[in-house]
Amino acid sequence: MKEYKNLNPADFGLNSRVKLVLLTDKNIGIVKTRKSRIVMKDGGKIVSIASKIREKNPETAITLVISGPICSKTIKYLKESDINFTSVEEL
């Protein structure tokens, strides 16, 4: 995996446990590393995090960087919320 610059979540008004990385100048990644599947409850939290990031940087694209599987309903929900996703291995 390529090394990306870590961002301070406090700069966006987020909890310090949220891991953010700068993927490109116009793309911020929300990193979720876990073995269990990401479900709709997690999707709601991810959309909330993305909206706080977009309040500070409205032109920034948001990408979810995941290490495990993701529920099909959550995939649809994230796409509707304009959040891309990729696996950790693809980076």
C-alpha positions in Angstrom: 0.0 0.0 0.0 1.3 3.4 -0.9 1.8 5.8 2.0 -0.8 8.6 2.2 -0.7 11.7 4.4 -2.8 11.3 7.5 -5.3 14.1 8.2 -6.3 15.4 11.6 -10.0 14.5 12.1 -10.3 17.4 14.6 -9.8 19.8 11.7 -13.2 18.6 10.4 -14.9 18.4 13.8 -14.7 14.6 14.0 -13.8 12.2 16.7 -10.0 11.5 17.0 -10.7 7.7 16.4 -11.8 8.5 12.8 -8.9 7.8 10.4 -8.6 10.1 7.4 -6.0 10.1 4.7 -5.4 12.4 1.8 -5.6 10.3 -1.4 -5.2 13.2 -3.8 -5.6 17.0 -3.6 -9.3 16.7 -4.1 -10.0 13.3 -2.6 -10.1 12.3 1.1 -10.3 8.7 2.3 -12.2 7.4 5.3 -10.3 4.3 6.4 -12.2 1.4 8.0 -10.0 -1.6 8.7 -12.0 -4.6 10.1 -12.8 -8.2 9.3 -16.6 -8.0 9.8 -18.9 -6.7 7.2 -19.9 -3.1 6.9 -23.7 -2.8 7.3 -26.2 0.0 7.0 -25.6 1.2 10.6 -22.0 1.8 9.7 -23.0 3.4 6.4 -25.0 6.0 8.3 -22.0 6.9 10.3 -19.8 7.1 7.2 -22.3 9.4 5.5 -22.3 11.6 8.6 -18.5 11.8 8.6 -18.5 12.6 4.9 -21.0 15.4 5.4 -18.8 17.0 8.1 -15.8 16.8 5.7 -17.9 18.4 2.9 -18.9 21.3 5.2 -15.3 22.3 5.4 -14.3 21.3 1.8 -17.4 21.1 -0.4 -15.5 20.3 -3.6 -13.7 17.3 -2.1 -14.5 13.8 -3.2 -14.9 11.2 -0.4 -13.7 7.6 -0.7 -14.3 4.9 1.8 -11.1 2.7 2.1 -12.2 -0.7 3.5 -10.4 -3.9 4.3 -13.4 -6.2 4.7 -16.7 -6.9 2.9 -19.5 -4.5 2.5 -23.3 -5.1 2.5 -25.0 -4.6 -0.9 -27.6 -2.3 0.5 -24.9 -0.2 2.1 -23.1 -0.1 -1.3 -26.2 1.4 -2.9 -26.7 3.8 0.0 -23.1 5.1 -0.2 -23.3 5.5 -4.0 -26.5 7.6 -3.6 -24.6 9.7 -1.1 -21.8 10.3 -3.6 -19.2 8.3 -1.7 -16.8 6.1 -3.6 -15.2 3.0 -2.1 -12.1 1.0 -2.7 -10.3 -1.8 -0.8 -7.0 -1.3 1.1 -5.3 -3.8 -1.3 -6.1 -1.6 -4.4 -4.3 1.4 -3.0 
